[in-house]
């Protein structure tokens, strides 16, 4: 269904038992985050939270789309694959040959339907302009400071409207906004984003750039602002398609832009490309690490308006899973069909595990018909839109449930030879990838775990000669090894935590490990820091996927067996100035002890059920000395 505003969505959430109202007084600085982090990591994402007593006149809605059920509600479907099916039907209807006049005329109703979903600018003011502030003041809103080492308070769910100065085509993106004072914020758009391209074009033209920020409204707007659409496609066209009703827009009061009439809050202003960039951040980001401070443009507020019953929507990001994981899941399901119908017809399914924080790890399932097809799929995906930012890509064929991670890992280990089926490439990476050799650019790794056909080399699957007890004794001779996960040792995987000194130490350790044939059966040797729990596969995956540049940190090592080879993955933290690594390293995001204690004490008054301990306690040992940036 299409919601007439955020309040209608909130009522629907409450009626379906998906929302908890919290009337205890909670501070937007750190405390809302700590409560939300506990709830969002509950099974199936917990509940949406509505903080009514936060020191402002605007209640805070958070974790609203933080479950599979709630993201489906936001998009008006019972299952995300319904959207993919609608897209497929639409594309096939238009692309199928039309020979007779009757067949051609049959498309007319569909064209009328498409026209009914196009955004429309209406005259007059919208609900979002019921209250206009004579003097704009951002301090009236309960803007969150999410994490203790953040640079300040950040608007985290802004729908940032800009337009191309030449074509006039509108774009809506989601770029965090750090509050600098009552009338200015940062505008954090990465170089790959459309907003950044518009900024460069305004700079070349010598013009000030109009910007309008919407908060709230129909929740579908929030999703479409994150969707990886082509530059020239209006996000409100997608919103209209998803909600099966056109989006009504209204003119801004001080800028030449349009915004949703049913939004809760509108912040109008401009960015001056001639103005010097300012330091913005740090910010606890969706990778689970802080994104470090850097230079970004300043947004100047010229007008603020809002509904009389406005709600302030927010989200937090951090160690997964959080609400953004479910929004990424929607993108995965919605955009699989365009990939299938365009460049990858063999694509059957894809999975972006939460621990891979969207861009670090992707598993795809294909219908394999010929030799080398997995490599073809890798290259196609690395050239497809936002998939260009993917770092590790695993390809399997039919017959495996890619969401059953235990079975999936065993299948991958069984069906690949490290020295033959591991492919390395390089290209664009997410700007937030802190392990990349260079900002936004580094290595990629593909693993072909499909069943081998024809001329492809079949994997050898050796078994360890010794039992587990004897195997554990052998590890004791290697200096620096702290703990070993041997749960999958018979399949050829060892995960080892160690007290790493430098790259030379790792090289010597691997040489010693494979200097004879005792460990020939090992296919993958995973190294992580001593603080990582090697028995927690989600933690190992999350930390390692963040911490590798595959071209630097993944290596094929020949053992005594020769043909087999071994894949070494160095998932340890890299240190600036050591082994040629030149970048600053960010810290892991956790709450501070005093905030955890405060929420522990407050918990009985929150009416959130059984006590949930802070997730930060689990990750506390991963935090290093320093602030947002590690200084050791």
N, C-alpha and C positions, 0 to 999 in steps of 0.2 A: 504494500500500500504506500501511497505518498502521504507523508505527514505534513500538516499545515504549519508546522513549526516545531521547535525543540520541546516545548511544553507538552504537545500532543504525543511525542515520542516518549517523554518521561512518564506520562500517564499510562501509556501502553506497556512500558517496562514494568511499572509498578503493578498493573493489573495481572501481568503474567508472572509475578514473583521474581522479577529480574533486577529489582532496584531496592536499595536500603537507604532510608532517610536517616541522617545523623543530625540530631539537634544539640548534642554536646558541643561546647565551644572548642574549635580546632583552628590552629594557626596555619595560614597558607604558607608560611615560611617553615619548610621542612616537615611539619607534622602531617599535613594531608598526604604528602608523598609516602611517609613511613606506613601510614594506615593502608594506603592504596597498594603499596608494594606487597604487603602481607596478603591482601585480599586477591590481587591479580594473579598471584602465584598459587592460589588454591586450585583444586581440581576443576577443570573446565573454565577457569578464569574468574571464579567467584561471581560477585554481583556488581552491578553499577552502583556508584555511591553518590549521594546527594547531600552535600554539606550545607546546611541551612544557617549555621551560626559560625561565621568565619571572620567577623569584624567589619563586614561591608554590607551594603544593601543588596548584593547580588549573590544568590546561592551558587555553589560550585557543583557542576556535574562532571564526574570523572569515571573512567573505565566503562563508559557507556557502550562501546563496541568491543569490549575485552573478552568476548567468548564467541564460539562459533554460532550459537543461537542468536546472540545480539547483533553480530555483524550481518546475519541473514535478515533480521528484523529491520535493520537500518536500510538494507537494500530492497526490502519488500518481497523477499523470497523465503521459502522454507529450506532450501538447499542451494548452495552457491553454484552448483552445476546447472541449475535452472537458467542462470544468466548466460553461461556458456552455450547452453542449448538454444536460447533465444538468438544469440549472436550468430551461431552456425546457421540457423534457419533463415535469418535475414540475409546473410551473405550468399547462401546457396540460392535463395529465391531470386536475387538480383543477378547472380553470375550464370545461372542455368540458361541454355539457349532458348530463345523465344522465336518460333518460326511463324506461327499463324497469328492473325490479328487478334483472335480471342485470347491467345496466350499472352500477347503483348498488353492487351487491355487488362488482363488479370493482375498486372502489377500496380495499376492505378490506386486501388484501395490501400495498398501497402505504402505507396508514395504519400497518400493523404494521411496515413497513420504516422509516418515519419515526420511530416510537416507539423502534426499536432504535438510533437515532442520537442520542437525547436524552441529555444528560449525567446521570450517576448519582453520588450521594454514597455512598461505601462506608464500612463501619465499620472502625475501627482506623486504624493508621498506614499511610502510603504509603512508597514508595521514597524520596520526597523528604524523609522524616523519619527516615532510618536513623541519622543523626548529628545530635544536638541540642546546640548550644553552651550550656554552663552560663552563660557570660558573652558575650552577643552582641558581635561585633567585626568591623566591616566591613573592617578593614585586612588581614584574611587573604586577601581576594580580589584578583586582579590587575586592578584597575579601571584603565581607560585614561585617560590625559590624551591627547586626540587631537591637538590643535593647540597651537602655542606661546602663543597669546594667549587660550586658554581660561581660565576662572576657576579651574580645578582638574581633578580627576578626575571622570569622569561614567560612571555605569552607563547603557549605551546601548541595551540590548535588554531592558528590564524589562517584564514583563506585570503591570500594576498593576491589582489587583482592588479594586473598591469596590462598594457596593450602595446603592440608593435607600433612605433611612431610612423612607419611608412604605410603598412597595410591596414592598421587599425584593428587587427585581429586581437581579441581578448585572450588572456591567459589567467588561470587561477592556480596558484601553487601554494605549498605549505612550507614556509620558511620561518624558523623560530625568530622571536623578536625580544632582545634583551632591553629591559626598561633602563634608560639612562637618567631620565628625569620626568617631570609631569607631562612634557610635550615632545620628547624624542626617544627613539629606540634604535637598536641596531636592526639591520636587515640582512639576515644570514642566508644568502642564496649562493649555492655552490656553482662553480664555473660550468658544470654540465646542464644547469637548469635554465628554463626559458626566461625566468625573471632576470637572471644574470645577462642573458643575451640582449634582452630589452634594455637593460642598463647600459650595456656597451653601445647600443645603437643611439640611445639618447645622448650619451657622452660624445659620440662622433658628430651628432647633429647640433651639439651645443645647447641642448634644451633641458629644462627641468623635467623630471619624470613623475607624472601623477601616479599615485598609489592609493588603493582603498583596501582596507582590511575588514573582512566580515567574520563574526564569531557566531556560531550557532545556526539556527534555522533547521530545515529538514536535514537529518543526519547524512543523507546521501551526498550533500555538498562536501562534507568533510572527507568522505571517502574519495570522491572524484578529484579533489584537489591533490590527492596523493597518487592518483593513477598515472601510469607511464604512457600518456597519450602523445601522438605526434604533435609537433610544435603548432601546427595550424588548425588543430581540432579544439573547439571550444569545450571546456569541461562541462558546461551546462547542457550541451547536446547529449553527452553521456548520462548526465543526471536525469534528463528528460526521458531518455531511453530506459534507464533503470526503473524510474518511478512511474513510467507510462503516462506522464503528464508534463506539460511544458513548465519550465521554470519562469516565474514572473520576476523581472528585474525592474529596478527603479534607478533614476539618475541620482548620482551623488549631489550633495549640496554645495560642495566647494571644489570638486575635481571633475574632469571630463571622463567619468567612468560610470559603469553600471554595477549594481550589487543586488543580491537577492532581497526581494521585498519582505520576506518573512524571516530574515536573519534577526538575531537577538541584539547584536551590537555592531555598529559600523564605526571604524576609525579611519578618517580620511586624512590625506597628507601628500607629501612629495619627497622624492629623493633628488638631491642636487648633485649630478655627476661631477661638477667642477669642485665640489667640496672635498676636502681631504678625508680619506678613510680613517676610521677610528678602531681602536682595539676592542674586540667583542669576545665574550667568553671568559673563562672556560665554561663548559656545559656538559653535564652528565648525559651521555648520548645513548642511542639504541644499541650500540655495540657492547654495552656493559662497561665501557671505559669513557673517561672524559675526553671530549674533543677540546683541544687546547686553544688558547686565545690566539686570535689572528685579526687581521684588518678587514673591515667590512663597511659598507655605506651607512649613513645616518638617515633615518626616516623622521621627517618633521610633521607633527600632527597639526592639521588646520581645522578639524571639526570632529566631534564625537556625537553620535546619536544612538538611541537604543529604544527597544520596546518598553512599555510600562512594566511588563512582567518579565523582564530580561533575565536570562540565566547565563552565567559565565562558564563556558565549557573549557575543560582542560584535559591534558593527558600527561603521563610521565613515561619516560623511557629509561632503560637501564639494563641490568643483567636480565636476560630473557628467562621466561616469557613475560611480556607486558602486553598492553592493549595493541600496540603497533604490530605485534606478531599476527593477530587475527585480521588486521587490515591487509597485511602482506599476504595472508592466506587467501583473501578475497581476490587480490590481484593475480595470484597464481592460478586460481580456478577460472577467472573471467577471461584472462588473456591467453590461456592455453589454446583456445579455438582459433584465434587469428594466426597463431604460430602454425597450427596444424594445416590451416587452409592456405597458407602462403608458402613459407620456405621449408617447413618440416612436416610433410604429410605423414611420415612414419611415426611421428610422436604420438604415444598412447597416453602418457600420464607424466606428471612432474610433481616433485615435492621439494619444498624449501623448509628444511627442519628449523624449528625455533632456535636451536643452538647455533645455527649458521647465520643468524641475524640478517636474513634475506639475501645479501649479496655474497656471503663467504662460501656457501655450500648449496649446491643444487643436485638433486638426483632426478634423472629422466629415464623413462621406460619407452622403448621403441619397438616397432615391429621390424625385425631384422630380416632382410632378404638377400644381402650380398656382403662380400668381404669389405671391410673398411668402412662400413656404414656408420659405426659409432663415431669415427673420426669426422666424417662428414657432418654429423649432427652437432658435434662439439664446435666446429668452425661456424656452422650456421647460427647456433645460439649465441656465441661470442660476438656475432655481428648483428644481433637482433635487439634494437632498442636498449632498454635498461639492463638486459642480460649481458651487455658489453662489460658491466661492472662485476660479473661473477668471477670468483677466484678459483674455486675447486668444483669441478663438474664430473659427476659419476654417471655413466651410461650403462643401463642393464636392458635385457630384453624381456619379453612377456613371460608370465608364470611366477612372478615374485610380487609380493605385496610390499610396495616401497614405503609404506607407513608402519610396517612391522620391522622396526630397526634391528632387532636381534637376528631375525632371519635374513634381513638385507645384508648385514655385515658378513654373515657366513657365506652368503651367495657371492658377494664381491670377492672375498678371499679365495673362494674355490675357483672362480672363473677368470682370474687374471694372473699374468706373469709380470712381475714388477719391471723387468728389463725390456719387455716387449709391449706391454699394454699401458704404460704410463707416458703421457704426452705433455710436453712443456711448451708454453707460449708466453707472450707478454702483450700488454695492452692497457687500456684505461681501467682503473680501479676506483672504487668509491673514495671520495676525498677523506672520509673518516677512517680509511684503512691505515692504521698507525704503523703497520709492519712493512708496508711497501717501501722499496728502496727510494722512491721519489714520491712526492705528494701526488696522489691520483694516477699513478702509473707504476706498473710492476709486473710480476710474474703471475702466470696462471697454470693450473695443472688439470689435465683430464685423465680419467681412468676408464678404460674400456673393460667393463665386467660382463659383457655379453658372451653368450655361448659362441665359441669359435667355429668358423665354417671354412670350407675350402682350403685355401692356401694360408689361412691364418694359423699362427702357432698355438697349439693346444698347451694349456698350462700343466706343469708338473705339480702334483700335490704330495709332497713328502711328509712324513710323519716323524715326530721326535723319537729318538731311539730310547730315551730314558723316561722314567715316570716323573711325575711332578715333584716329588720329594727330592730326587737326585738333581733335577733341574734347578730348584731353588738353591741348593748347595753351590752349584756352579756360579750363580750370580754373585756370591759373596767374595769372589776373587777380584771382581772389578771395582776399582776405586771410584767412590762418588755415588754409586747407586744407592738410592734411599728405599724405594719400594717398587715392586713389580706386579702388574696385573696379568695373571696367567689364565684368566677365564677362557680365553680363546687361543691358548697356545697350540692346541692340536690343529686348529685351522690356520695357524701361521702368523698370529698377531701377538706381539708383546708391547705393553705400555709400561714405560720405565720413568720414574721420577728420579731426578738426580740433582746434586749440588754442582751445577755447571760453572766452570771458570771462564772458558773462552772456546772459540771454534776449534782450536787445535786440540783441546781436551776431548771434544766430541769426536773429532777425526781419529784420535788415538784410541779412544774407547771402541769405536766401530771397527777399527782395524783389528784390535785384540779380540773383539767379539767374533769376527769371521775369519780369523787367521787359520782355523782348521775347519773340518767339516761338521763339528758338533752342532752348529746352529744353522746348517743349510736349509732346514725346513722353515725357517722364519721368512715370511714374505714381507711383513711390515714391522718395522721397529720404530716405535713412537717415543720420543723423548719430551718430557714436560718438566717444569720446575718442581723442586722438592715440596712446595706448598700446595701443589695440586693433588687432589684425591684421585689416584689412578683407578680406583674402583667405581668412580662416578663418571660413566661414559658421557653423560650430557655435559659435565664440567670440562672433561678432557676435550671434547669436540669444540665447545664454545671457546675455550682458552686457545687451543691450538689453531683453530681456523682464523682467529683474530691475529695470532702471533707469527704467522708464516708469510713470507714472500716465497712462493714455490721455487722460483729460479735460484734463490739463495739458500733456502732452508730445506728443500727436498732433494734427495740425491739417490741415484741408483748405484748400489755398491755390489761389485761382483764378489761372490764367495768362492769357496773351493769347488762348488758345483758348477760354476761358470755360466751356463745357459740360464739358470734360474734367476739369479740376481735378487737383490733385496732393496726395498724402498725404505729409506731413512727419512723420518719427518722430525725436524727440530722445532717443536712447539714451545720452546722456552722463550723467556723474555730476552729481548736484545738490548744491549747497553750502548748508549751513545759514546762514540770514540773508540769502541772495541770491535774488532773484526770488520772494520770499514763501515759500520753503521753510523750514519751522520744525523739522524733525526732525534728529536725529543720523544720520550716514551711516556704515555699517559698512565695514570693510576686507575685501578678498578674502582667502580662506584659502590659505595656503601653509605648507610646512615651513620651518624656519629652516636657514641654511646649515650649521651644525655637525651637525645631524641628518642632512642629506643626505650630507655627507662621511662620517659614521660608517657609514651604510648602504652607501654606495659601497664602503667598505673591507671591510665585513662580507659583501658580496654573494656572493663565492665560497664561503663556508662555509654559505650558506643552501640550496644545492642547488635553486635555482629556475630553472636554465637560463641562457640568454643574458642578459647584463647589460641591465637596463631602467633608463634614466635617470629621474631624479625628474620627475614631471609638474609639480612646483612651479616648475621652471625656466622653463616656458612661460608661467606666469602671474605671474612675479615682477615684471614691469614694471607690472602693474596695481595693485600694492600702494602705498598712499599713506602719508604720515607719520602717526604715531600708533600706538596699540595696536589693539585690536579695533575701536575707533572712530576714524575719520579725523579728524585735527585741523588740516587745512589747507583 
